[in-house]
């Protein structure tokens, strides 16, 4: 994982969050446990990268959509307080994205 993160950081700063998102989602998809992504997010540098990481974890907890209660509990208990809004936004729990979360054009609509 350190090598994969190092490769993400080689990219332009504006695109790094999406590399981090792909990295953490892949890790979770391999193990089918969102908690396995927490160590990745814990060491990610850059506020936007970190917020995108936790947003991805939130998204992974909300699949399938019927698991909203599981996603809400994960976001509130497993994620650090400063990253809970990003995780909840990713889980589509009705939480607006925090200002530090990098968005693509149209993501905020």
Steps between C-alpha positions, in 0.01 A plus 500: 500500500776757567624454142151545357452821699841625389391447140177695566708791631698512175193620316382857478359618830154556352477133397655334804168466688361278227808278507457466876129426451586219256766361731276479807199370306715226351626399842144482633373313194773237537413423862130603502556683831488880514704494820796373296512841335545687829879441516532649152307814590694535826829555316380699198654847484323811380161607630321453166656157453401395852142625460468318166631184668233509770234590243595180315468297820155644558404410145618143551293461817185607316517219243236360477282804577286306748793514743452866598499415873829314464651791303384756759645296788832453315530872421427600859709242681789397276591828332682783677271794593652735241435245221148390597325753273701379199424137582129574551490695175660206321247264656224723362350553844372848416808671640635781284864462397741695721672800336837322500367203298619523137207476261472448128286743308143387558570303821355776713173519306 
